């Protein structure tokens, strides 16, 4: 596997070259750091601040429940012009419903800050069978049935496998 440096891509094509500060080091993008911090806080739902025992468990402890080989999905849907608020309202209830499913390991709903109405889902299930069972749930089917009126096209799905180190 090729590994890209800051100045060259791993497999051809172009890559954004980071701006250099006067001392020669790559300038850090504070916005990217802020996004990562916000995602981490959202992932914890603020529980680490409200539950000291969770914070004391140490960084990365929540990843233990996600084994290598788990089935992950990134799905995208875009609202029709003028329908972003309606699609958002139809989609928000999925967060609690999916997270309450014992077969769901991780579920994030995100909205593109620069393109309101462009939603990205990140989901992890132990197996493809668990994911298919999730998609067959009545609340997911009801959401899919609303898409022709609210979404510009269907859902674009990228199916992946979690790569994790072997357990020690």
N, C-alpha and C positions, 0 to 999 in steps of 0.2 A: 504494500500500500504506500503510495506517495504521500508525503506530508508537505503542505504548502508553507512557505515562509510568508512574512508580511508583504513581500514584494512580488511573489509569483504564485500562480494557481497550481493546484495539485495535478490537474488533468487538462491542461490547455485552456483556451479561452482567456478572458480578461479578469482581472481582479482589481478592486479599488485599492489604490496605494494610500496608506494612512499619511496624513500630514505629518511633517517632521517639525519638532520644536527646535529652537536654536541649539540645544545641547545634543541633538542628533537622535534622541529616542522617539519612538512612536508616540504621538499624542493620543491619550485615552479619550474615548467618546463617553462623556459623562451621561449622555442620554441612554446609551446601552447599559451602563451600570445601573442607572435608575430603573430601567425596565426589568433587569434581572432581579433587583431588590424587590420591586413591586410584585413580580411573579412569585418570589419566595414567600413574601408576606401573604399573598393571596392563597398560595398553596397551603399555608398553615392556618388560614382563616383567622389570623391574629391569635391563635391558641397559644403560641409560645409565650406571648406577652401576658396572657391571662392564666396560663397554666405553667408554673415554674418547673414542674416535674418533666413536662415535655421539652422545655428548653434545655434542661440538664441532661437529657438523653444524648445530646451531642448532634453535631451536624451529620446529615445524611442518613439518620436512623430510619426515617420513613421509607427509604428505598429498599429496605430489607424485604418488604412484602412483594416486590416486583422482581421476579426471577428472570434469568436469561431465557429466551424463547417465548416470553409472553407476547401476546398479540396486541399491537398498537395501531392506532388509526389517527391520521390527521384528515379532517373533513372540512370542506369550505362550502359556504353558501352565500350568495349575494342577493340582497333585496332588489326587487324591481324599483325603478325610480319612484320616489315618493312613498314607498312602503317600508322603509327601514324601521320606523317606530313600531309598526304592526308586527313585522317579523321578529324584532327584539322582544316584544311582549309575548309572542307565541313561543319563543325559544327559552326565555328566562326560567320558566317552571321546570325545564328539563334538568337544570343543575341539581336541585334537591332530589328529584325523582331518580336520576341516574346514580347519583352518589349514594342513595339509599339501597341500591341493588347490591347484594353481597358479592356478586360476581364481578362488579366493577372495581378495579384497583385504583385508577386515576381518571379524573374527568375535569377538564377545564373548558370553559366557553370563553372565547376572547373576541373582541371586536377591534377591527383595524381603526386606529385613531385618525388616520388620514383619509379613510374612506368609510364613513359611517354606513352601516348596513352590510358590511363585508364581515361575516362571522367565521371564525376558525375554531374548530373543536379539536381537542387533544384527548384521546381516550386510550386506556390500557385495560385489557382483560387478560386473564390467564391463558385463554385459548380462543381459537376462531369460533368454536362452538358456543362459548360464553358470549362472544360478540354477536353472533347470529341470534342467540336467544334474546339478547338485549334489543336488537332491531325488530324482533317479533313482538315486543311488549306493546300493549294497547296504547300507551301514551306516546311511544315513538311512532307507531303507525298513524296516530292522530296528527302528530306533528308533520309527518311526511305528506299526509293528505292536504295540509294547508299550503304546501309549497307551490303548487301551480298558480295560486292567486297571489302569493307574496314574494316568491323568489324568481330571480332572473336565471332561468335554467334550473337544473337539478343540483344535487350535492356532488361535489368532486371529492373523491376519497382516495387517499394514499394509504395502502396497507403495509405495515412494517413488522419486523421482529425485533424485540428488545435484545440488545447485546449487553450482557453483564458478565463480570468476572465469575469464575467458579467459586462456589462457597468454600470457605476455608475449613 
